[in-house]
Amino acid sequence: MIYSMPPIIRLTNTGIRQVSKETVESATSFGSSKLQLLLKIKIPMSLPSIMMGINQVIMMALALVVLACFIGAEGIGGQVWQAIRRLDVGWAMEGGLCILFMAIMFDRFSKACSNKEDKLPSNVKKFHLIPQNLEKYKIARILEMPLDIASKIIDFICIKITNFIAIITSIIVSIFNKNTANDIGEFISRRFYLIPSLIALFVISFIDSNFYEIGSFPKEWKLSIRQPISNAVESLTVDPGFIAFSKGLRGFVYLNLLRPLDIFLTHTPWKVLNINLQEYIEVKNAVSIPIPAA
């Protein structure tokens, strides 16, 4: 995590600093406080840069998840390392694919969070599951009808819960500072999906740890490709055709690619390479300089 944190720090700092001075001056002239400038102007305008930093943090953390097992960190990286130590290709492939799918999912989530919602015409119905370009078909609109009803019910519940929490928080904070209380209340009231989601997550975790186990993945849904891949690798290691192909490929790569490159780098004086490189740079610079007309 320490290795993967610099991108988000740097990109967040860069995104906030790149907010135009005219925008900040306009907001200040209308009486915005420093907290309002940060929450309502700077962070929303630098959100793409911030989400890019979050994306880079996730990618770098997943890239080093296998190396983290060297210092005793458990998890999917430890599974991959144990499989490599035992030369179990199927087990290693399973762990590697899990890391790959996690990276793809988190990349899509972070990209979706930074995208702005497209405004649809008033006569176009918004789809929640089916692609929006299928809205012209009647069967697509019929299939989306139950989802639309469920979405409206969920929106109503989330808005009511979020507004209630925003009012309670504003009342508590207003004891110390009324302006800050209004800002915090408005900030919470606009996150009418985030707050109920956190509450639902807390309730599920509490029920799972104290009453009934509902947080584990169903065993019936588990899919393992470890054994088929291991069987395929074992069959290839004793197959004469594959052995001949792999030996031929190894010989071709070594004799025609790696060996000539090794001879070139070993027996060529570095002074000659340096002189040729300098001549190439001088010629390139001379060609790029325009010749003035007489």
N, C-alpha and C positions, 0 to 999 in steps of 0.2 A: 504493500500500500504506500509506503514511503517513496518507493521508486516511481509509482504511477501518479502521485499527487501533483508534481510540478506542472503538467499540461493544463489542468483545470485552474490552477492558481494564475498561471500566465495568461491563459485565454480569457478568464474572467476579468482580470486586470486590464487586458487590452481592449476587451469589448466595452467596459465601462468608460475607459479613457477616450474611446473613439466616438462617444456620443457628442454630437455637434454642440459647440458653445452657444449657438443661437437658440437651440432648444432648451438648454439649461437656463439661459438668461430669460427666455420667455416664461418658463415655469416659475422662476424666481420673482420675476416682475409681477406675477399674479398672486404672490404671497405663499408659495410652496415652501414648506420647511425642508430641512436636510433629509429627514426620514421620508417625506413625500417624494422628494426628488429621487431618492434611491429606489423606493418601492414602485413608484408610478411612472418614472421617466427612464432612469438609467438601466435598471434591470430588465424591464420589458423590451427596450430597444437593443440591448446587448444579449438577449436570450439566445439567438442562434450561435453566438460565440461561446456562451456558457454551456449550451447543450453539446457543442462540439468538444469542449473540454471534458465534459462528463463522458462522452463517447470514447475519447482517447484514454481516460482513466480506466474504463471498463475493459477496453481492448488490451491495454498494457498489463492490467491485473490478471486477465485470463491468459495472456501470453506467458506470464511468469508463474502460473499456478503449479506447474510441475516442479520448478526449481524451489518453490516454497517448502516442499516436503523434505528438503535437505536440512532444514532447521527445525524439523519436528512438526510442521503444520500438516494436519490431516485434511482429508477431503478428496475430491476427484483427482487432484494432482498426485496424491499418494497412491491412488489406484493405478494410475498410468505408470508411475515409477516402479511399483512392485511388479507390474506386468512386464516392463522392460527388463528388470532384473531376472525374471523367470523365463524370458524369451517367449512369453505367451502373446502371440500376435493378435489373437481374437480379443483378449482382455484389454490390450493396449488400444486396439481399434475402437472398442466400445467407449473407453474413457476419452479418447481423442475426438470421437464424433459428438459426445456429450458436450465437450468444451466448445467445439465448433458450433453446435446448435445454440448453445447459450450465448456465444458471441453474436450470432446472427439475430437472435431474439432481442438482446439488449441494444444492438445497433438499430433495429427497427423501432424499438420503443423510444429511444432517445431522439431519433429522427422525427417520429410522430409528435413528440412533445414540443419540438421546436417549430413544427409547421403551423401556419396560420389557417384557421378554418375558412374554407371557401364559402362565400355567400351565394346562395342559390336564389333563383327567381321565385317570386311569391307563388307561382302556379306549379312549381316543381316540388315534389315530395322528397324529403330527405330520407335516404336509406341508411340503415344501421349495419346491415350484414351483406346484403347483395350489392355488387358494384353499381355505382350511381348511374352509369351510362345505360343500364337496363331499365331505367325508370319508365321508358316509353312503352314497355310491355305490360299488359294487364296482369299476367300471371305473377310477374315480379312484384307488382304493387299488392297483390293478394297475399303473397308469402311474407311481405314485410309488415302487413297490418298487425299481426299479434306482437311483433317486436316493437312496433311503434306504440302500441298501447302499454306494453310493459315498460318501455322507456319513459313514457309520460308519468306512470305511477312511481317509478324509481326517482325521476327528477323531482316530483312533488315531495317525496319523503326526504330526499337529500337536502332540498332547499329548506324545508321546515327545520330539520335537525341542525343544519349549519347556521341558520338565522338565530335559533335559540342559543347555540353555543356562542355566537358572536355577541349577542345581547348580554349574556352572563359575563363574558370576558370583558366587554366594554364597561360594565358596571363595576367590576373589580378593579380594573386599571384606572378608571376615572377617579378613584379615591386618591391616587397619586398625581395623575396628569390627565386632564380632560382631552387635550389635543391628541396625545398619544393614544388614548382610549378610542377616540373616533377613527384614527388611522388603522389601529389593529382590528377594530370591529369591522371596518370596511374591507380590510385585507382578508379576514376570515370569511366574511359573507360571500366573497367572490369565489372561494374555493369550495363549492358545494358538492364536489365529488371527493375531494381529498379527505376532509374531516370525517365524513361517514365511512369512507373506506378504512381509515385508521381505526375507527371505533369497531367496525366489523372484524378487522384483523385481530384486535385485542380480545374481543369476545370469543372468537374462534380459538385463539391460543389459550385463553383461560379455560374454556370447556375441554379442549384437548388435553391439557396438563392436569386437570382436576377431576373431570367427570367421565368423559367418553372420548376415546381415541378417534379423532376425525381428521387429523392433520397428516397422516401417513398416506402414501400413494397406494392405491388398491393393487394387491398382488395379481389380480386377474388381468390387469392392464399392462403388466410388465412384459417387455419384449427384449429378448436376449439374442444377440448375433455372435456371441463369443464362441460357442461351440462350432457352428458352421464354418466360421472363418478359420478357426484352429484346425478343423478337419481338412479344409481346402489347402492350407499351408503345408500340413503334413503330407498330403497327397502329392503336392508339387515338389517337395524336397526329395522324393524318391522317383519322380517321373523322369525317364531318360531324355525325353524331348525337351522338357523345361530346363534340365541341367545343361544340355548341350547349348540351348539358346542363351542361357545366362552366362555361360563361359564365353561364348562367342561375343556377346555384347560387352562383357568385361574386357576381353582382349581388344576389341575394336576401340573402346573408349580410351584404354590405356595407351595403345600403340599409335593411334591416329590423333588423339587430342591431348592427353596429359603428357606423354613422353616428349613430343615435339615442343610443347610449351616449356617443359622443364629444361630441355637442352637450350632453347632460345634464351631463357632467363639466366641459366647457369653460365653459359659461355659467352654471352654478349657483355662487353665492358660497359659499366654504368656511365663512364664518361661519354661514350659514343651515343648512348641513349639520351643523355642530358643535352648534348650538342644538337642532336636531331630534334629534340623537343623544343629547344630554344629557337631553332631555325623555323620550325613549324609555326610557333607563336608569332615570330616576327613577320613571316609571310602572311599569316592570317590578319594581323593588324595592318599590314601595308595594303592588303586588298580591301579591307573595310574602310580605310581612310579615303574620302572622296577627293578627287583631283579637281582643283579650281579651274574654271574656264579661263582661257586667255583673253 
